[in-house]
Amino acid sequence: MKKYWSIVSLMAAMAASAAGAATTTPPTPAGTVIINTATLNFSDFGGTPQPPVDSPPVTTTVLPVPSFVLTPNDGSADVTKPDYTKPGQTNNNVKPGDVVVFPYQITNTGNVPGESYTLGNLPDPTNTVKPGTNVLYFLANPDTNTDGFISPTELAAAGAPITTISGVNQDQTFKFYQVYTVPATALNTEKYGADPTGTRNPNPTKDQGLTFNLPVDANNSNTTTIARKDGGVIGPKNDPTAAGGTPVYNSPEGVAITPDQNGKDTQTANATATTTIITFTNTIQNNGNRPDTFTVTPNNTDFPVGYNVALLNPDGTPFTQTPSVAPGQTTNILVKVTLPAGATSADATKQPTVTLTVISGNDATKTDTTKDIVNLPGAKFGDVDPKNPGTEPNPTPAVPATPANPDPKDPTAVNVGPTCTNTTNAFLPMGVKNTGGAPDRFVISGSTTVKLTSGADQAVTVTYYTDTNANGILDAGEVALPTVQGGQDTGLIAPGATLKLVAVIPVPCASAQGLYTINQKAVSPTSGTIPDTNDTVKVGGNGTPPVVTKTVDKTKAQPGDVLTYVISGTNKANANITGAVLKDTVPANTTYVSFAATTTSTGKVLYSINGTSWSPAAPAAPQADGTTVYAGVDTNNDGTITIADVLKPGESISATFKVQVK
């Protein structure tokens, strides 16, 4: 059953009352504010207790909850959108001009009585299924002879159609019937359909002055099928007519495949030096008006020695011919290209190409072609040695970035101490060489993800500058490469030439201490993608005290909802802290569900409900109201938490604390 809001507790209470239960726990009143705060207790390295650190308080407000459901559903997982490819009801014996009927029902699954709903209709958003005309709704079934069709006499006797269903109380269901007409011009095998929708109307007397979003239940499509031209077309994935517009997709091996956007009926994959298998997906469409089967023949050109091309069905079995394809429908065929390891191309104009020809089984004179192209690499991208101008770019070594402002305690690390105000740079000497036989241009990009002192991850984008003096650091007057889609543009590089670059990594001042890997790549339509993923940037310490954070997943809740608090205590200092314990307390108007902690330390998490007795097992429900739960890290493996247990810089204790609103 689909719901717009969960009202499990309210419905359970109503059910118990209906069954004659003696007592039930009243729901927490709407508007009740649940307040909760977490605390971190700790001692310094010498074992001296320090003042506790509290998280900011978090609050949750309890609200009334309306919801409803309209059924039967179609196959759409999105309640607001129909999926006409998976209709909930079908009628496959319809003639042009017929009036068809489909039964539905609407149920009030919320806790608000006297609801009303406006009925509507949504056509197929893909325009594949054509819309039925003169869509009407009736509370009584106008199909009095139950043959699935409405005669003119039955329609005239049905009375006035409805647009709204009103007075629906909790758990009450109203049946209704959707009626529409198939146009007299409908052709054989065409599909028509409709999708009844329900929209909740405001309920001023019951909504208690609150404003709710008005949900729509719209995944309820139905279709009717109305019976012949031969031929088929083949093109890139999901684009059999080669109209363009199909986005980049990944092969099963993870290789990006780019369909042409300009009607050339091709799709291209950029291979790297380690690529050995690329599987293209091609789509065949029956553009006739009767079912057909299709054969496909490949023609392979410009492949290196040792290659193989295999045609496969979508399930991976060898392809012989398609199954029967309905008019206007499609089926896929896979082209699995196997390349020898390290294959390269010396001529960018001659790339390995598979030309596919599809042949209609109904009429062998009807054919169409498409091309799958592999761009083999022909370039080098990676680190260069500023002290040896003759070295070629190499992505293999793990090169540490040079900090513009070194940490006084570690010259190899970036200083993010108190003098840092926003970001501080680190530099990598890089280069790209065109080893192909024609001018080529590349899009260079790089990034890393650093951990912040808040515990969040932050993406850092590398910026590339022309290294005019090839010294590996950014100097005044050196200019950044132009920004383009996907990164920065090198411009055309002549065959055999190398462009020297300096990669500038802007390290945030709020970065946590650590060593971070920088992922870089150079991409060319002819040379493919050349990665450099071994370089690093090191961040020094910043000396800040421990920090406790806390969030809750719901700022508004209803009776029976489970609130999930995520709590984290992190050592942001350069020195160890000892005896660190994260604790929280079951708030008023809730009951304990669970408490589970993790740590980035190598120690073992222990739990307590009194702060003195410790166990590796998390406290189990039930626990008394107001219970405080504790989590610590046993780093010396003595089965308890004392000042002998150490939380190192950057390490944290995190907990997920769940309670249920009464």
matplotlib code that plots the C-alpha trace (Angstrom):
import matplotlib.pyplot as plt

x = [0.0, 1.3, 0.9, 1.9, 2.6, 2.9, 0.2, 0.9, 0.4, -2.8, -4.3, -3.2, -5.0, -8.1, -8.1, -7.6, -10.6, -12.8, -11.9, -13.0, -9.5, -9.6, -7.0, -4.7, -1.9, -3.1, -1.1, 1.3, -0.7, 0.0, 2.3, 4.2, 7.9, 10.4, 13.8, 17.0, 20.7, 23.8, 26.9, 30.6, 32.5, 36.3, 39.6, 42.8, 45.9, 47.0, 43.7, 42.2, 38.4, 37.4, 34.1, 31.5, 30.7, 27.0, 25.6, 23.1, 19.6, 17.4, 13.6, 10.7, 7.1, 4.2, 1.5, -1.8, -1.5, -3.9, -3.2, -5.1, -4.6, -6.2, -6.0, -5.4, -1.9, 0.3, 4.0, 5.3, 7.3, 6.5, 3.0, 2.8, 3.6, 1.9, 3.9, 1.9, 4.4, 3.1, -0.6, -2.6, -5.5, -5.8, -8.4, -6.9, -10.0, -11.1, -12.4, -12.1, -15.0, -15.5, -16.3, -14.4, -14.7, -12.3, -13.2, -11.2, -11.5, -10.2, -9.4, -8.8, -5.7, -5.2, -6.5, -8.6, -12.4, -14.7, -12.1, -12.9, -10.9, -10.9, -10.7, -8.6, -6.6, -3.0, -1.9, 1.2, 4.1, 6.2, 3.4, 3.8, 0.2, -2.3, -4.9, -8.5, -11.1, -14.1, -12.8, -15.7, -16.2, -19.2, -19.9, -22.1, -20.8, -22.4, -21.5, -24.7, -24.0, -20.4, -18.9, -16.2, -17.7, -20.3, -23.0, -24.7, -27.8, -25.7, -23.9, -27.2, -28.6, -25.6, -26.7, -24.4, -20.7, -18.8, -15.6, -15.3, -15.7, -16.6, -17.4, -14.7, -13.9, -10.8, -10.3, -13.4, -13.3, -15.4, -15.6, -15.8, -15.5, -13.5, -15.0, -13.4, -13.7, -11.3, -11.2, -12.9, -9.6, -7.5, -5.3, -4.7, -2.2, -2.2, -2.5, -4.8, -5.2, -6.0, -4.8, -7.3, -5.8, -7.0, -6.0, -6.9, -8.9, -8.3, -10.3, -10.6, -12.7, -10.4, -6.9, -6.6, -5.4, -2.3, -1.5, -0.7, 0.7, -2.1, -0.9, -1.7, -2.2, -1.5, 0.2, -3.1, -2.8, -4.8, -4.5, -6.5, -5.0, -6.7, -4.3, 0.0, 3.9, 7.3, 10.8, 13.1, 15.7, 18.8, 20.7, 22.5, 21.0, 17.3, 17.7, 16.9, 16.1, 19.3, 17.4, 20.0, 19.5, 20.4, 22.7, 26.0, 25.6, 28.0, 28.7, 28.5, 32.2, 31.9, 33.1, 31.3, 29.6, 28.5, 25.8, 26.2, 23.8, 23.8, 22.0, 25.2, 23.9, 27.0, 28.1, 31.6, 33.5, 36.9, 39.2, 42.2, 45.4, 43.8, 40.5, 40.0, 36.2, 33.6, 29.9, 27.8, 24.0, 22.1, 18.4, 16.2, 12.7, 10.0, 8.8, 6.2, 2.7, 2.8, 5.1, 8.5, 11.8, 15.2, 18.7, 21.9, 25.2, 28.4, 31.2, 34.4, 37.1, 40.4, 40.7, 44.2, 45.4, 43.9, 40.5, 37.1, 33.5, 30.5, 26.8, 24.8, 21.2, 20.5, 20.8, 24.4, 23.5, 24.7, 22.5, 20.9, 17.8, 15.5, 12.3, 9.1, 9.0, 5.6, 4.9, 6.6, 8.3, 12.0, 14.5, 18.2, 21.3, 24.7, 28.0, 30.8, 34.2, 37.3, 40.6, 44.2, 45.6, 47.4, 46.0, 46.7, 46.1, 48.6, 46.0, 43.1, 41.2, 41.1, 39.4, 38.0, 34.5, 31.6, 29.0, 25.7, 23.1, 19.6, 17.4, 13.6, 12.4, 9.1, 10.9, 14.6, 14.9, 14.2, 17.6, 19.2, 22.8, 24.5, 28.1, 29.8, 33.2, 36.1, 38.6, 41.9, 44.3, 47.2, 48.5, 50.4, 49.2, 50.7, 53.5, 56.6, 59.9, 60.6, 64.3, 64.5, 62.8, 63.2, 61.0, 57.6, 54.3, 53.9, 50.7, 52.4, 54.4, 52.7, 53.7, 53.1, 51.8, 54.1, 52.4, 52.6, 52.4, 54.0, 53.1, 55.9, 55.7, 55.7, 57.1, 55.4, 52.0, 49.7, 49.3, 45.7, 46.4, 45.0, 46.6, 44.6, 41.5, 39.9, 42.0, 45.7, 47.3, 49.4, 51.1, 51.7, 53.9, 51.9, 52.0, 50.2, 51.9, 50.2, 51.7, 49.2, 49.8, 47.5, 46.9, 44.8, 43.2, 42.4, 40.0, 42.0, 40.2, 41.2, 39.6, 40.0, 37.6, 38.9, 37.4, 36.4, 36.6, 32.8, 33.0, 31.6, 33.3, 34.1, 35.0, 38.0, 38.5, 42.0, 42.7, 45.4, 47.7, 50.2, 53.6, 55.5, 58.9, 58.3, 59.2, 56.2, 54.7, 52.4, 54.2, 52.9, 51.6, 50.9, 47.4, 44.7, 43.5, 40.1, 37.2, 35.0, 32.4, 34.0, 37.2, 39.8, 40.8, 44.5, 43.8, 45.3, 48.7, 50.9, 52.0, 54.9, 54.6, 54.2, 52.2, 53.7, 51.1, 51.0, 48.0, 46.8, 44.9, 43.0, 42.9, 40.1, 41.2, 38.6, 40.3, 41.0, 44.5, 45.3, 46.6, 44.2, 44.4, 44.0, 42.1, 43.1, 42.4, 42.9, 40.1, 40.1, 37.6, 40.5, 42.8, 40.2, 40.5, 44.0, 43.9, 46.4, 45.1, 48.2, 49.1, 48.4, 48.1, 48.9, 47.1, 48.6, 46.9, 44.9, 44.7, 41.0, 39.1, 36.7, 33.4, 30.0, 27.4, 23.8, 21.0, 17.5, 15.8, 12.4, 11.7, 8.0, 6.6, 3.4, 2.6, 4.4, 7.2, 10.7, 13.1, 16.7, 19.4, 22.8, 25.5, 29.2, 32.0, 35.3, 38.7, 39.7, 42.9, 46.5, 46.9, 45.1, 42.2, 41.4, 38.4, 36.1, 32.4, 29.5, 26.1, 22.4, 19.2, 15.7, 13.7, 10.2, 7.2, 9.3, 10.3, 13.7, 14.2, 18.0, 21.5, 24.4, 27.8, 30.8, 34.2, 37.0, 39.4, 41.0, 39.5, 36.3, 33.0, 31.6, 28.2, 26.8, 23.5, 25.2, 28.6, 30.5, 29.7, 30.6, 29.6, 30.3, 26.5, 24.3, 21.5, 18.4, 14.8, 12.9, 14.7, 13.1, 12.0, 14.8, 17.5, 21.0, 23.0, 26.7, 29.3, 33.1, 36.1, 38.2, 41.6, 43.6, 41.3, 40.7, 36.9, 36.1, 36.5, 39.1, 41.7, 43.9, 41.7, 42.9, 41.0, 43.6, 43.5, 40.8, 39.2, 35.5, 32.8, 29.5, 26.1, 22.7, 20.1, 16.5, 13.4, 9.7, 7.1, 4.5]
y = [0.0, 3.5, 6.4, 10.0, 10.0, 7.0, 6.9, 3.4, 4.2, 6.1, 3.4, 0.7, 2.6, 2.9, -0.8, -1.7, 0.5, -1.1, -4.5, -3.6, -3.2, -2.2, 0.5, 2.2, 4.6, 8.0, 9.5, 12.4, 15.6, 17.5, 20.4, 18.6, 19.6, 16.9, 18.3, 16.3, 17.1, 14.8, 15.2, 14.2, 13.6, 13.3, 13.8, 15.3, 13.2, 13.5, 12.0, 15.2, 15.4, 18.2, 20.1, 18.2, 19.3, 19.4, 19.2, 21.8, 20.7, 19.2, 19.4, 17.4, 18.5, 16.0, 16.7, 15.2, 13.2, 12.9, 10.3, 8.3, 5.6, 5.1, 1.5, -0.6, 0.7, 0.4, -0.6, 2.9, 3.3, 7.0, 7.6, 10.9, 9.5, 6.8, 4.1, 3.1, 0.3, -1.5, -0.7, -1.8, -2.9, -3.7, -4.5, -6.1, -6.6, -3.0, -1.7, 1.8, 3.9, 1.6, 3.1, 1.2, 1.1, 0.3, -0.1, 1.7, 2.5, 5.3, 4.7, 7.2, 5.8, 8.9, 10.0, 12.9, 12.2, 13.6, 13.8, 14.7, 14.1, 15.6, 13.1, 13.8, 12.1, 12.1, 11.0, 8.9, 11.2, 9.5, 9.9, 6.2, 5.3, 7.6, 9.2, 8.0, 10.8, 12.0, 10.6, 10.4, 9.1, 7.4, 6.1, 3.2, 0.8, 1.9, -1.4, -3.2, -6.3, -6.5, -7.0, -4.4, -1.9, 0.8, 1.0, 4.3, 3.1, 2.3, 5.6, 7.5, 5.6, 6.2, 9.7, 12.7, 11.9, 12.9, 14.9, 14.7, 12.0, 13.4, 12.4, 9.6, 8.7, 6.9, 3.5, 4.0, 3.0, 4.4, 2.5, 4.4, 3.7, 5.4, 5.6, 6.8, 6.5, 5.1, 7.3, 5.9, 6.6, 4.3, 1.8, -1.8, -2.6, 1.0, 1.5, 4.0, 4.6, 6.8, 7.3, 8.2, 10.6, 11.6, 14.9, 15.5, 18.7, 20.9, 19.9, 23.2, 21.9, 19.0, 20.2, 22.1, 25.3, 23.5, 23.6, 20.3, 19.7, 18.3, 14.9, 13.3, 9.5, 9.1, 5.7, 3.9, 3.8, 1.4, 0.6, -0.7, -2.3, -1.8, -5.2, -4.5, -2.6, -4.3, -3.2, -2.4, 0.2, 0.0, 2.7, 3.5, 2.5, 3.8, 5.7, 3.2, 6.1, 7.9, 11.1, 12.0, 13.0, 9.8, 10.5, 8.9, 5.5, 3.0, -0.4, -3.4, -3.1, 0.6, 2.2, 5.4, 5.1, 8.3, 8.1, 10.7, 13.7, 14.8, 12.0, 10.2, 6.8, 6.0, 5.6, 5.8, 4.4, 5.8, 3.0, 3.3, 1.3, -1.2, -1.6, -5.1, -5.4, -2.9, -4.0, -1.7, -1.7, -1.2, -0.8, -2.4, -1.0, -2.6, 0.3, -2.0, -2.6, -6.3, -8.4, -9.2, -10.9, -9.5, -10.8, -8.7, -9.0, -7.3, -5.9, -5.2, -2.7, -1.2, -3.5, -4.5, -8.0, -10.3, -8.7, -10.4, -9.2, -11.2, -10.4, -11.2, -11.1, -8.8, -11.8, -12.5, -15.5, -15.7, -13.7, -15.5, -13.4, -11.2, -12.5, -11.4, -7.6, -5.9, -2.9, 0.2, -1.7, -2.2, -4.8, -4.6, -6.4, -6.3, -6.0, -7.3, -6.0, -7.7, -5.9, -7.0, -5.4, -2.1, -1.7, 1.8, 3.6, 5.5, 7.0, 8.9, 8.6, 4.8, 3.6, 0.1, 0.1, -2.5, -1.8, -3.6, -4.3, -5.2, -7.3, -7.7, -11.3, -10.3, -8.6, -9.2, -6.1, -3.9, -3.1, -0.4, 0.1, 1.7, 1.9, 1.1, 2.8, 2.3, 5.2, 3.7, 5.8, 7.8, 10.1, 10.3, 12.3, 12.4, 13.8, 15.4, 16.1, 19.8, 19.0, 16.9, 18.8, 15.8, 13.4, 12.4, 12.6, 9.5, 8.6, 5.7, 7.3, 8.5, 12.1, 14.3, 17.8, 20.7, 23.0, 26.7, 27.2, 24.2, 23.1, 24.1, 20.6, 18.8, 20.6, 18.0, 19.0, 21.9, 24.3, 24.8, 26.3, 29.5, 31.8, 30.0, 32.0, 30.2, 27.9, 27.3, 25.9, 22.9, 22.2, 19.2, 19.4, 17.7, 17.3, 15.9, 14.6, 13.8, 10.5, 10.2, 11.1, 14.1, 17.3, 16.6, 18.4, 17.3, 18.2, 18.0, 17.6, 16.6, 16.4, 15.0, 14.7, 15.9, 15.3, 18.5, 19.0, 19.0, 15.3, 16.1, 15.3, 18.2, 17.9, 19.9, 20.7, 21.0, 24.0, 23.6, 26.4, 26.5, 26.0, 28.6, 28.1, 24.3, 24.6, 22.7, 25.6, 28.5, 31.7, 35.2, 35.6, 31.9, 31.5, 28.9, 26.7, 27.8, 26.1, 23.8, 21.1, 18.5, 20.4, 22.6, 22.7, 22.3, 23.5, 21.7, 19.9, 19.0, 15.4, 14.6, 17.8, 18.0, 20.7, 21.4, 22.2, 23.0, 21.5, 23.8, 22.1, 24.6, 22.9, 24.2, 25.6, 23.4, 20.2, 17.4, 16.2, 13.4, 12.2, 12.5, 11.0, 13.3, 11.8, 13.3, 12.5, 13.8, 13.0, 13.2, 12.0, 10.1, 9.2, 8.2, 8.8, 8.7, 8.7, 9.7, 8.5, 8.1, 11.7, 12.9, 16.1, 16.0, 18.2, 19.1, 19.5, 22.5, 22.1, 22.6, 21.0, 18.1, 18.7, 17.1, 17.2, 15.8, 15.6, 14.2, 12.8, 14.3, 17.9, 17.0, 13.6, 11.7, 9.1, 5.9, 7.5, 6.5, 9.4, 8.7, 10.8, 10.7, 11.8, 12.2, 13.2, 13.9, 14.7, 17.8, 18.4, 17.6, 15.7, 12.6, 12.8, 10.0, 8.4, 9.8, 8.8, 9.8, 9.8, 10.6, 10.4, 9.1, 12.3, 12.8, 11.6, 8.8, 5.2, 3.7, 1.7, 1.2, 2.7, 1.6, 3.2, 3.0, 4.5, 5.4, 4.3, 0.8, 0.2, -1.7, 0.1, -0.6, 0.4, 1.4, 2.6, 4.0, 5.2, 2.8, -0.8, -1.5, -4.2, -4.9, -5.4, -2.4, -1.7, -3.7, -2.4, -1.8, 0.8, 3.0, 6.5, 9.0, 6.3, 7.6, 5.5, 5.7, 4.6, 4.6, 3.1, 0.5, 1.0, -1.0, -4.0, -4.2, -4.4, -1.0, 2.8, 4.7, 7.4, 4.7, 4.6, 7.0, 8.8, 10.0, 13.2, 13.0, 9.9, 9.9, 8.1, 8.1, 6.8, 6.2, 6.6, 5.7, 6.4, 6.1, 8.9, 7.8]
z = [0.0, -0.8, 1.6, 1.6, 5.3, 7.7, 10.4, 11.7, 15.4, 14.8, 12.7, 15.2, 18.0, 15.9, 15.1, 18.8, 19.7, 17.1, 18.4, 21.9, 23.5, 27.1, 27.0, 24.5, 24.9, 23.7, 20.9, 21.7, 21.1, 17.9, 18.4, 21.2, 20.9, 21.7, 22.7, 22.9, 23.5, 23.4, 25.6, 25.3, 28.6, 28.4, 30.1, 28.8, 28.0, 31.6, 32.9, 34.2, 33.6, 31.3, 31.1, 29.2, 25.6, 24.6, 21.1, 20.0, 21.0, 18.2, 18.2, 16.6, 16.4, 16.3, 13.6, 12.4, 9.2, 6.2, 3.5, 0.9, -1.8, -5.2, -6.7, -8.6, -9.3, -12.4, -12.2, -11.5, -8.3, -8.3, -7.0, -8.8, -12.2, -14.3, -16.1, -19.2, -20.0, -16.9, -16.7, -13.8, -16.0, -19.7, -22.4, -25.5, -27.5, -28.4, -31.7, -33.0, -31.5, -28.5, -25.1, -22.4, -18.6, -15.8, -12.0, -9.3, -5.6, -3.3, 0.4, 3.2, 4.9, 7.1, 10.4, 9.1, 8.7, 6.1, 3.3, -0.3, -3.4, -6.9, -9.8, -12.8, -15.6, -16.7, -20.3, -20.9, -20.2, -22.9, -25.5, -26.4, -25.4, -27.0, -24.7, -24.7, -25.3, -23.3, -20.0, -17.4, -13.9, -12.3, -8.8, -10.1, -12.8, -16.1, -17.7, -16.7, -18.8, -17.6, -21.1, -20.5, -22.9, -22.6, -25.2, -26.0, -24.1, -21.0, -21.1, -21.4, -18.4, -16.3, -15.3, -14.6, -14.2, -11.1, -10.6, -6.8, -4.2, -0.7, 2.8, 3.0, 6.6, 8.0, 6.5, 4.3, 0.6, -2.2, -5.6, -8.9, -12.6, -15.3, -18.8, -22.0, -25.8, -28.3, -31.5, -34.6, -36.4, -34.2, -36.1, -35.5, -32.6, -31.4, -27.7, -26.0, -22.3, -19.4, -15.8, -13.1, -10.6, -7.1, -5.4, -1.7, -1.2, 1.9, 4.9, 6.9, 9.7, 10.4, 9.5, 12.8, 11.0, 9.5, 5.8, 4.0, 0.6, -1.6, -2.7, -6.0, -6.5, -10.2, -10.8, -11.9, -15.7, -17.9, -21.6, -24.5, -27.5, -31.0, -35.8, -40.7, -43.2, -42.7, -41.8, -39.0, -38.1, -35.9, -34.1, -30.8, -27.5, -27.2, -30.5, -33.3, -35.7, -34.9, -34.1, -31.5, -27.9, -26.2, -23.2, -22.5, -20.8, -19.3, -20.8, -18.4, -18.0, -16.8, -20.1, -21.1, -24.5, -26.3, -29.0, -31.7, -31.3, -35.0, -36.8, -37.9, -36.6, -34.6, -31.0, -29.7, -26.7, -25.6, -24.6, -22.2, -22.3, -19.9, -21.6, -23.0, -23.3, -24.3, -24.8, -26.9, -26.7, -30.0, -30.3, -33.1, -33.8, -35.8, -38.0, -39.7, -38.6, -37.8, -35.7, -37.2, -36.4, -37.4, -38.2, -37.8, -39.6, -38.5, -40.7, -38.7, -39.9, -38.6, -35.6, -34.2, -34.4, -31.7, -31.5, -31.3, -31.9, -30.7, -31.0, -27.9, -26.6, -23.7, -21.3, -22.6, -24.7, -28.4, -30.8, -33.8, -34.4, -32.4, -30.8, -32.4, -32.1, -32.1, -34.4, -33.1, -30.3, -29.8, -28.7, -27.9, -29.3, -27.6, -29.5, -27.3, -28.5, -27.1, -27.6, -26.9, -23.7, -24.4, -27.9, -29.4, -32.6, -34.6, -37.0, -35.4, -38.7, -38.6, -35.4, -34.9, -36.2, -36.2, -38.9, -38.1, -40.7, -39.6, -42.0, -41.7, -41.5, -43.2, -46.1, -46.6, -48.8, -45.8, -44.1, -42.0, -40.6, -37.6, -36.4, -33.0, -32.9, -30.4, -30.0, -29.0, -26.9, -28.3, -25.6, -22.3, -19.2, -15.8, -13.6, -15.0, -13.3, -13.2, -12.7, -15.9, -18.8, -21.1, -19.0, -20.5, -18.5, -16.3, -14.3, -12.5, -9.6, -6.4, -6.2, -3.1, -3.7, -2.7, -0.2, -0.8, 2.9, 4.7, 8.2, 10.6, 12.1, 8.8, 5.7, 3.4, 4.7, 4.0, 6.9, 7.9, 11.3, 12.8, 10.1, 7.4, 6.4, 3.5, 1.4, 0.9, -2.2, -3.0, -6.4, -8.7, -11.9, -14.7, -18.4, -21.4, -24.5, -27.9, -29.0, -31.9, -35.5, -35.7, -33.7, -30.7, -27.8, -24.3, -21.4, -18.2, -14.8, -11.3, -7.9, -4.4, -1.4, 1.9, 5.3, 7.2, 10.9, 10.9, 9.8, 6.3, 3.1, 0.7, -3.0, -4.0, -7.7, -9.2, -11.5, -14.2, -15.3, -18.1, -16.4, -18.4, -16.8, -16.1, -12.4, -11.0, -8.9, -9.7, -10.5, -11.2, -14.7, -15.4, -16.9, -16.2, -19.0, -20.4, -18.6, -20.8, -20.2, -18.0, -17.1, -18.8, -22.4, -23.4, -27.0, -29.9, -29.1, -32.1, -32.6, -30.4, -28.3, -24.5, -22.7, -19.2, -16.5, -12.8, -11.0, -8.2, -5.3, -3.1, 0.4, 2.6, 6.0, 7.7, 6.4, 8.8, 9.1, 6.7, 3.4, 0.4, -3.0, -6.1, -9.0, -12.4, -16.0, -19.5, -22.0, -25.8, -28.4, -30.2, -27.3, -24.8, -21.0, -19.5, -15.6, -13.0, -9.6, -7.5, -6.5, -3.0, -0.9, 2.8, 5.4, 8.7, 12.1, 13.3, 17.1, 17.6, 20.6, 20.4, 18.6, 19.2, 16.4, 16.4, 13.8, 13.7, 10.6, 11.3, 12.4, 12.4, 13.3, 14.2, 16.9, 16.2, 14.1, 14.9, 15.4, 14.4, 16.0, 14.5, 17.1, 16.6, 18.9, 17.0, 18.3, 16.3, 18.2, 17.4, 20.8, 22.0, 24.3, 26.8, 28.4, 25.7, 26.2, 24.0, 25.8, 25.2, 27.1, 26.1, 25.7, 27.2, 25.1, 23.5, 24.2, 23.6, 20.4, 19.9, 20.3, 18.1, 18.0, 15.6, 15.7, 13.3, 16.0, 16.0, 19.5, 20.3, 21.1, 24.6, 25.9, 29.3, 30.9, 34.0, 32.8, 35.0, 33.9, 30.3, 27.8, 24.1, 23.6, 22.9, 25.3, 24.3, 24.4, 26.5, 28.7, 31.3, 30.4, 30.9, 30.6, 29.6, 27.2, 26.8, 24.2, 24.5, 22.7, 24.5, 22.9, 25.4, 25.3, 29.1, 28.8, 30.4, 29.6, 31.5, 30.9, 29.5, 26.4, 23.7, 20.9, 18.4, 16.4, 13.7, 15.3, 16.3, 18.1, 16.3, 17.3, 15.9, 18.6, 17.8, 19.9, 19.0, 19.5, 22.0]

ax = plt.figure().add_subplot(projection="3d")
ax.plot(x, y, z, "-o")
ax.set_aspect("equal")
plt.show()
